[in-house]
Amino acid sequence: MILYLGLAILLLGIVLNISKRIISKLNKNYPTKQKIKNVEFCILIPARYESKVISDILESIKNQTEKINMKNVYVIIEDLTDPTLKITKSFNANIIMRKKVHLKRKGYALMEAIEYLNERKKFYDAYFIFDADNILDKNYLKNMLKTFKNGYDIGIGYRNTKNGNTNAIASSSSLIFSIINTLGNNRKTKNSMNSTISGTGFYISGKFIKEWKSYPFHSLTEDYELSLYAITHNMTTYYNKDAIYFDEQPEHYKAYKTQRIRWIKGYFEARKLYKKELIENLKLSNPNIGSVYTELLGVWDIILIAFGIILMIIHTFINIITKTIISKFILLILTIYIILILLTIYLLIKEQKRFKLNKKIVLKTIFLHPILLITYIPLAIESLFIKNLEWKTIEHNSGSGN
């Protein structure tokens, strides 16, 4: 009975996954080209005690092929004694001092920054958002402004890794964004669908910032919350794989775990906020129907596939207890592991030219990444028992991250 139930749930997950791909073809949410010749844009960088990394991102901004006035770069800090302040001033960039420091999420820091600019009558055509530990490829702004001029409300860059060769945890963490971007956003962009925003390295059109008069996304995963808003309000988004920026990944499992639990908790928190709007927008007449349907299903197709496989494992385990052939259980576990190894190899092949991982790290990643993917299951269960998840800084070797 358990075996048949597992197979049924597995097949349902596969059918739902296929339905996403079919309905995505119906999407027709296209942008309107901008007529702005000289785009006025700014850069916002939340940077609480980021003195170890802030100079790297500011240097990369300063060296862009698309020149930016450093006075249009705003670094958001919380304390006048923070060494980040002095370093920022040495680059002639602006400082925004937070007042509501008890609100400890990135979304609140961005909220205060935009309200600060609005009060001073400073408005821009586009607002770029980065973390302090990011580094921009010299052509990032040049390539991303092409996306803006093509009329997209949100442009998302290609997230490369700064420290992928440090160890297999860092490289495996980088591959999560390969799944989101290379496998997910790349396909969504081709079908005029909304891309998923992950982290920073993106811009928002100034017309929306002006409409909001603030930054209204304050959940644990404010980036995903923005993604849901974009879908339900038919904003156009574009994943620009030529607009490259570099990000530092966790190098220890403790930091990896902390980050992932926040993501999982924030994912379901944001979905709860937008579930009603997603359902209301699920209409064939909606030009963004593919984005709405895909996001409404979310990861439930993957969860059903995983749950179906788990039930099959339980069935096999019961057979073991009743003294049936133990090889069945081993074969099933190995099959799952091998499938995830093949996925990892595929991702590494797709990303190797950009990630430039050494052979030793590649080999370790092939075997570790599948295990880290499987840990999402117990981490998801653990997140259910955490009622009030506090905002925590993720420590990096070269500094702290948001």
Disulfide bonds with the S-S distance in Angstrom:
none
